[in-house]
Amino acid sequence: MKPRIAVVDDETIVCNRLSRALAKDGAEVEAFTEGQAFLARHGEAPFDLVFLDLMLPDGDGISHIPAIKAVSPGTEIIVITGYGSIETAIAAVKEGAFHYVQKPVKLAEVRQLAQTALERAALRQENLRLRQVLKGAQGEKPLIGLSPALRKVFAMIDKVAPVDCNVLLTGASGTGKELVARAVHRQSARRDRPFVPFNCGAFTEDLGSSELFGYEKGAFTGATATKIGLLESATGGTVFLDEIGEMPLSMQVKLLRAIQERRILRVGGIRPIDLDIRIVAATNKDLKHEAATGAFREDLFFRLNVVTIHLPRLSERREDVAPLAEHFLEKYNRAFRKVVRAIDPEALAILTAYSYPGNVRELENIIERGVALTEGDTLLVKDLPSDLRQLSFDSVEGEGLVSLEEMERRYIARVLERTGYNKGLAAQVLGLPRTTLWRKLKQYGLE
């Protein structure tokens, strides 16, 4: 389907120029010279993108932004202003606009902005679709992100979930391995049977064996009744063995036998119990290396490692920081009964640039803290932890002293990179008027 674009401006000549330019790129364009007429049409058939003049004959354009979003939250808005006021543009962005252009408008800039905004809207829709697919049952945590690295994970989940084989998830702590395990379970034929998680590093050897395999009454002192183990309780479903690299070697032997024979013996039992389970294991260790050194059984490694899905660090998918932060903002708004509507662009730039040794779990903790502490409706830089507030671009070592001009060039380049080359956002982070930033980009050859 063709993207639907609305041009709302009190000048007929502007409406005509923009409509012709945008139609050249294959869009379906409708023009309006009054805000109310546009809102009525938007209510009937929502637009994907709106070019909105800030000065309309029937009211302030900014006041229409909430009404546009109320009808269609996914609609992107690009503000048109004839006053060159950065304050007015920032106010519009805070209300939900994607970007702004200044009169006299440049058609090449308008067409480029339209393409970027429509791509953003399409990605948001796909993200929503993936959330719905992966969220499954109500209350489940979704996997969020559309970076190339995470798309590979989604593709692997789609491929392996219907195939009833064991899966090994690798990646650093906090990257979301249990979320992937649950997604594999939900997309498999076992989705209506139990999903049973077990942390292999959370129990002593004896307790771990009792929890996994169960025990018979009288098997040991204190065994006053028969206990069904987690493997047995998961019949027909999926067992998630988290931190499998922490499992003691003696337990690894028992697990290997259970996988090979598809049956177990409870502790103290004599009657084998048949198993029908799928195993998804996870580790933050290099199990191949562990097996080579004797710290992990090689035969068990091969049994578990039928298919491997590697989860990237958050620093390897920085494009996902913003949607993740928005998700956690919504989550802790509900939890703390607060109304924090947005993250300040400068704070978001810092969050995007941070390295996240604790990965997604650390980002969640940062947003949780910020929502708890902020006093307004926007999460600001001052609401971030002190070590993030001190975050700056990497220092140049081993090159000796450089000129102030060179340092400025490098810093502008870094801010552009961290803001995804969004010049409006970069200008806000740098504290520069947009025209000054354009002049410096030309001066430093960074256009």
Buried (B, 14 or more C-beta within 10 A) or exposed (E): EEBBBBBBBBBEEBBEBBBEBBEEBEBBBBBBBBBBEBBEBBEEEBBBBBBBBBBBEEEEBBEBBEBBBEBBEEBBBBBBBBEEBBEBBBBBBBBBBBBBBBBEBEEEEBBEBBBBBBEBBBEBEEBEEBBEBBBBEEEEBBBBBBBEBBBBBBEBBEEBBEEEEBBBBBBBEBBBBBBBBBBBBBBBEBBEBBBBBBBBEEBEEEEBBBBBBBBBEEBEEEBEEBBEBBBBBBBEBBBBBBBBBBBBEEBBEBBBBBBEEEBBBBBBBEEEBEBEBBBBBBBBBEBBEBBEEEEBBEEBBEBBBEBBBEBBBBBBBBBBBBBBBBBBBEBBBEEEEBEBBBBBBBBBBBBBBBEBEBBBBBBBBBBBBBBEEBEEEBBBBEBBBEEBEEBEBEEEEEEEEEEEEEEBBBEBBBBBBBBBEBBBBBBBBBEBEBEEBBEBBEEBEEE
